[in-house]
């Protein structure tokens, strides 16, 4: 009798191992298929022309991480200015995610180039010079960077949120965004969602655009931190390879993603630089309209925001 029980235990153990191996093979095959689909989806992302930038941000193994997020239509080209500048901050101890948007017309000292709009730093020296500029003017260390081609934003957004993102459009938007968005509450996908976050030709100008960018990033983050998106992760990684240039390796990305999902980081806290009341509008020949900022006031506000 005891011998028969042992045989049964051995039999079921073998069956379990077989099923477990079969599951691993199935998951591996599915992930490989989805990754290939993502690569195919991003095949027009000019992946062969991606530019590897020098970047000297301090590598962080664990703790507080700052990632410079840059949006551009001309990733990899020389002398292009970035259309949006954000810093994603994540504290692995508190599991709090924060987002800092820097207005592209902020007037700052760019090392080696004098006073310029901050988005000129990217044109002069890529992400590394922008990192130095942020450190010199706002005393903030940036560890990693990610340059996102706006074509990729549309495709990644549609994978993360195939049902779209709900927004309330205050007025008709069409000028220089390649599409027309009517006013009112609605669900936006792909190119229209991209147009929504890029539009700036109204009375709020770039301030309104920054608000919309932060709104959409927050909503995409909520969609991304779901079981459904975990299943789509291989496909997303395939698309990202074509449209995003970053010095974050896949293992770090997956580790941060897992931490965000399992630790339930909650809503993203956001701020804008310059903060209200800390700047004035000025115009300079050869540069145009700028935001002349009080650096001490903004450094203080940034320090307080990251400590909260």
N, C-alpha and C positions, 0 to 999 in steps of 0.2 A: 504493500500500500504506500509506504513512504517513498519507495523507488518510483512509483507511478506519479506521485505528487511532484517529485523532483523533475521528472521528464516533462510534465505539464508546464512547470515553471520555466524550464529551459526553452520549451516550445514557444510559450508566449513572449519570453524575452527576445527570442529570435524574430518573432513576428513584429514586435514593437520596434526593434532596431531596423528591420527592413522598412517598415512604414515611415520611421523617422528619416532614414536615408532617402526614401522616395520623396518625402516632403521637401527635404533640402534641395534635391535635384530639381523638383518642380519649381520651387521658389527661385533657384538660381537661373533656370531656363526662362522663367517669366521676367525676372529682373533684366537679364541680357536682352530679351525681346523688347521690353519697354525702353531700355536705354538706347537700343538701335533705332526704335521709333522716334525717340527724342532727337537723336543725331540727324535723322532724315528730316525731321520737322525743322531743324535749325540749319539745314544744309546751305541756305542762302545767307547765312550769317557771316560769310567770308572768314571762316575759321582759320584758313591758311594764311591770312594776313594779320592775325592777332599779334600784338606787339607786347613783348615781355619788358616791363618797366623795372628799372632799378628802384628799390624802395628800402629804406633803412629804419623802418619802424621797429621798435623792440618787440620780439616775439614773446607772446604770453602763453604759458602752458595752462595756467588756471588763475582765475581771479577776475579783474575788470578788463574788458576788452573793448577797444574802440576801432571800428571799421569805417574807413572813408568810402562813402558811396557816391559815385559820380555818374551822372546821366549824360549821354552824348549821342549825336547823330553821326559823328565822324570818328569813332573809336579807332585808334591806331594811326591816324593821320597826324602829320606835323602841323603845328601852329593852329590847332583848333581849341576853342574855349569850351569848357564844360557847361552844359545847360542847367544842371542842378548840382548842388553840393550839400550832402548830408553826412552826418556822422552817427552811425548806429552804435550805441553803448549797451553792453550787457555785463551784468555782475553775476558771476557764477555762484557767489555766496548767498546773495539775496534773491537771485533769479528774477531780477527786475530788468526789463528792456526799456531803453530810452532812445529818443531820436532828436538830434539837433540839426536844424536847417540853417545854413548860412546863406544870406542873400548874396547873389552873385555880383551885385553892384557895390558891396561893402568896400570902402576905400582903406587900403592897408599898405604896410611896407612889405614888399616882396624882396627877399634877400637877393642882392645883386641887380635889382631892377628898379628900385625906388618905389614911389607911391603909385599904385595902380589899383584897378578893380581886382578883387580877389580871384575871380575866375580867369584872369590873365595868367595866373601862376601856373595853371595846367598847360596853357599854350607855350609858356616859356620853358618849362622843365618837367612836365608830366606830374604824376601823383606825388613824387618825391619832393619837388619844389613846393607843391601845395601843402604837403605835410609840414615842411619847414616853416612855411608862411603861417599856418595855423598855430604852430608851437610858439613862434616869435610874437604873434599878435594876441593870442588868446590863452597862451600857457597851457595848452592841451596836447598831450602825447597821443598820436595815432599809431596803432600797431599794424593794421592791414589796410588794403584798399581793394575796391571792386569797381571797375569801369563797365557800365552797362549800356549796350547799344539799345536804343529805344525800340528797334524792331523786335528785339528779344523780350522787352517788357511786355508787349502785347501778347506774344505767344506764351510766355511763362504765366501771365495773369490768366489766360484762358485755360491753362492746365490746372492751376491752383483753384480757380473759381469758375468752372465751366458754366455754372448757372448765372454768372455775372456778379457785379457789385452794384448795390443800390446807392444812389446819390440823389441829392436835391439840387438841380441845376438852377441858379438864380436868374439867368437870362440866356438868350441865344448865344452860342459860341461857334465861330466858324473861321475867323481870320487867322491864316497861317498855321492851321492845325490839320489841314487835309481832309476835313470832314465837317459836318454840321450837326450840332447838338441843340435840340430844342429845350426850352426851359421846363422845369417841373420835376417831380419825383419820377425816377425811372431806373431801369437796370441797364448798365453799360457793360459791353464786352470789348476785348481787343483794342482795335484802333480808336474806337470812340472813347474808351476809358483812357487811352494814352492822350488823346486830344483834350480830355477833361483836365488831366494833370499838367498839361503843357500850356494851356491857354492863359494869356496874360494881358490881353488887349481890352481891358475895362478900367473902371475907375480905381480898382484895387491893385492893378498892374501886377508886379512880381509878388507882392504881399499875398494877394489872393491865390496865386499859383502855389506858393509855399503852403498855404493852408490846405489846399486840395491835395497836394502831394502827401502831406502828413496824414490826412484823412484816409486816402486810399491805401497807403502803406499799412496803417493800422488795421484796416478791414481785410487786406490781403493776409496780414499776419494771423488774424483770427481764423481765416479760411485754411491757411497753411497748417495750423496746429490742430489737425484733426486726423483721425484714423484713415479717412479716405485719402488724404493727401500723402500719408505715409506709403500707401500702395502706389501712388503716382511718382514717388521720389526718384526711382531710376530714370523715368522719362524726363522729369524736370532736370536732372543732372545732365542728361544727353543734350537738352536744349541749351542749358547754361554754358556748356563747353563751347558752343558756337557764338554766343552773344555776350559773354561776360569774361573780361580779363581780370584776374585776381591773383594775389599771392597767398590766398587761403587754400590750403590743400584739402582734398576731399575728406580725409579723416577728421580734420578740424571742423569742417562744415557739418558733417554727420554728427559729430560729438555735440556741437552747439545745438543742432536741430533736435537731437534726442533730449538734451537738457531742457530746452524750451518746452517741449511737449510733455515730458514726464513730471517736470516741476511746476507746471501751470503758472507761468510768469505773469498772467493777467494782462491788463491793458498796457499799451505803450504810453509812457509819459513823453511829452514833446515840448520843445521850446524853439524859439527863433532868435537868431543873431542877425542884426542888432535887436536888443529888447526895446520895448516901447519907451520913448522919452530919452533914449541914449544916442540919438543921431539927428543930423539935419541934412537936407538935400542941398547939394551944390553941383556946379557944372564947371568942367575944366576943358580948355581947348585941347583937342587931340585925344581926349579920354571920354568926354561926354558927361552925362548925369551920373552922379555917384552918391553914396550914403557915407557922409563923414561921421565916424562913430567915436564915442567916448570909450576907449579901450579898457580903462580901469573899471568902469561901470559894468561892461559886458563880461570881463574876466570874473568879476565878483558874482554876477548873476549865474554864470556858467558853473562856477565852483559850487555855489549853493544848490543848483539844480542837480548836479551829479552826486552831491552828498546826501540829498533828501531820500 
